[in-house]
Amino acid sequence: MQKNLMQLYKRALDEREQWLPRWKNALRYTVPTDDTESATLFDATAADAVDNLAASMYSLLTPPESLWINLVRESDLSPDADVATAVLRAHLNDSNFYTTVHQCYIDLVVLGTACLFMAENPIGSDSAFSFTAIPMKDIAILPGMVFHTTSLPASDLMEKYPQFVFPANLRDTIKANPETPIRLVQSLIGKDFTAWVDVGGDIENNIVARGTFETNPYIIFRWSLVSGELYGRSPVLRALPDIKTANKVVELVLKNATIAVSGIWQADDDGVINLSNINLTPGAIIPKAVGSSGLTPLTSGSNFDVSQIVLRDLRDRIRHTLLADRLGLLSDKEMTATEILARNSDMVRILGATYGRLLQEFIKPLCERGLQILSRRGLIEPISLHSDAELKYIAPIAQMAREEMSI
């Protein structure tokens, strides 16, 4: 069994391997993570569009001020459904869900796949739920399986799993430095959970925890999907060629601007002009020998007038792919009813497929796990979305879809 688990884990890592360079590129041009990346990023069109699209997804899908879920059951059971709805809403509102989910929307827009971990808080907490946005570089998936790899200090691992005994080859190192980073792998295959310390392929002797989950705490959702692929495709991945090109064009324009400002100069090496003492600043007087040509500007043959046309076209395509020009208001003035209907129609057409996928992969699993946790704690009667209840989604995007269908 443990041998099969290791084989599945390696297979999941191999499946993810081809996506890591794509994700790195997408992040590098939209959400740079270090000073080196920031220093080589010259155009912020994509980064700005990503922020706008993530904010739009948040406002259309999960506005905190609206009661965005509802349960519909048979009329004689409706009181239970009303109670369950109210309790679920209250615990979501009291949790960190609305602050954490925005991080997932950024991953969704940039990488095409996002992972929200829904944990259960201790009894007595303000909310029964606790949420964590897990970076996709730490997640590997196969159909029906999730592998979560993380690194944590040995002291934290010992506190979390006090009965676990570290391998002999690590004990001296950990004793000398309790903050030694330990690689922990958590797998969920179906409902079976296994966590082990990854020290070179031996799982059996390094298992720290086993158990089962009635519902999956790893909520993984995707923007769009190509047949045969497990990870989603994002607007940023589609726009990446234009994003890279725009960044390079701006870099070349800035280099040309530097030449235009400071110029390129030539001087006769006549032993009189000391190039080290020349300061090219406004108002500077540069001495020259009588009869010599002195310091002469060298005309640059570069002409980047066309760059503005190319750059404008690239930026328009980036904004179009990242929906920046399609999710905004139709005009700056107050919209008429016809304009509102047209805007809603565009919203549904543009985000219809994505909304349907998010409903199945994000909203329903979130509600199912929330209901399961609350019913196990005795806060609500047991309710299943698969048998005796259905989810009625009333976020703005869902209302737009219903209005479009009713026309």
Secondary structure, DSSP 8 states (H G I E B T S, - for coil): -HHHHHHHHHHHHHHHHTTHHHHHHHHHHHS--SHHHHHT----HHHHHHHHHHHHHHHHH--TTS--EEEE--GGGHHHHHHHHHHHHHHHHHTTHHHHHHHHHHHHHHHSEEEEEEEE--TTSS-SEEEEEE-GGGEEEETTEEEEEEEEEHHHHHHH-TT----HHHHHHHHH-TT-EEEEEEEEETTEEEEEE-SSS--GGGEEEEEE-SS-SEEEEESB--TT-SS-B-HHHHHHHHHHHHHHHHHHHHHHHHHHHH-EEEE---SS--GGG----TT------TTS--EEEE------HHHHHHHHHHHHHHHHHTTTTTSS-S-SS---HHHHHHHHHHHHHHHHHHHHHHIIIIIHHHHHHHHHHHHHTTSS----TTTT-EEEE-SHHHHHHHHHHH-
